[in-house]
Amino acid sequence: MPLGRRAGRPGLIGTAARTAVIAGTAQATAGAISHRQQNRYAQQQADAQAQADAQAAAEQARFDAAVQQAAAQQVAAQQAPAPAPAPVAAPAPAGGGDDLLGQLQQLAQLQAAGVLTPEEFAAAKAKLLG
């Protein structure tokens, strides 16, 4: 048998070359996968940020609309004329007990409705009882 290579088995240089090719391919594949995952993650982050920005803009628009509506209501309330005070009932004659009670109840209702202030109620009550 001649000194040389055996048939069917690669030599030391062939094995080293094959190992280098396999290692290089594995490294290139791992780099490509890593690059693709980084791109996918960056795209997901950009999409999430865009969605958060859209939600923040919508919330700000709702807030601005509510502020404008409140301001418009305040202006309208300031421009509306104040309601005229209800006329105070004339004092009843001293002899009518049922009529006096009805007038006192009417005054209490006017005060509860906010038409009469507590001072006006007290003055009208004093006139009726006095």
PyMOL commands that set and color helices and strands:
alter all, ss='L'
color gray80, all
select helices_A, chain A and resi 12-79+97-112+118-129
alter helices_A, ss='H'
color red, helices_A
deselect
rebuild
show_as cartoon
